[in-house]
């Protein structure tokens, strides 16, 4: 059966985004758009709301691989006051399974009214639901750079303090897992990124303008290249 909701796969430079879009289309059915390469993370998210015709829609990152068993046709709409529901994703380098990189069901109006936060979707108005069900795998480890970027951004935000109100013990456990990443492709780069992201948070956490560089792809690539070399960028 086809999902009652439209969907968007949002990508920037992920190497296998087209393949993952096709997979998402097969599993969800219906209308599955693909928005790629938009400069400005907040602008990209807001544009997603203009691509769909349903008031609530699935939103997937460009490195999200949906589980073919995901029961899209059985998904209930968001309740009043809830802006977003997040399904968990398997992390391929550190054994974690949580909301990072997971599938979202989100309101168009919530994206239009989004406030300011480093973790952009943490600035939605209303409540966020976190499901215990797993919807797929986040394949961020497609190159040394992409693995590093994932570890860097996530651990910088965790070290600064989760914008979703995560408990300190959970934050510590996730940081520890990221810094110990050793499974899957380019795990050592994810671990290096995690350590460097923590160091960046210690330097810049109190400077909102500087910390917002986490959402600047050019700045991230320059920082990675400076530390790990041009060859690693290319994989």
Number of C-alpha atoms within 10 A of each C-alpha: 11 16 18 19 24 22 31 24 25 25 22 18 13 20 15 16 22 16 13 21 26 13 17 22 20 14 19 23 18 15 17 21 18 18 17 16 12 15 12 12 19 20 12 17 21 17 17 21 23 13 16 19 13 16 14 22 25 23 25 24 22 27 28 28 26 24 15 14 9 15 14 18 14 11 12 10 16 16 11 8 10 17 22 27 21 24 21 23 26 22 24 20 25 20 14 17 21 19 22 17 25 28 25 22 23 26 22 23 16 21 24 18 11 17 14 11 14 20 18 16 22 18 17 22 18 11 14 18 15 15 15 13 14 19 25 22 21 25 24 29 24 15 19 23 26 25 24 29 27 22 27 30 24 21 30 27 21 22 21 17 16 18 15 11 9 11 10 13 9 11 17 14 11 19 21 16 16 28 24 18 23 18 13 13 17 22 24 20 28 29 27 21 28 31 21 23 27 24 16 21 22 13 12 17 19 11 10 11 11 13 18 14 15 21 17 12 16 11 12 18 17 14 14 23 15 10 12 16 13 14 10 14 16 9 11
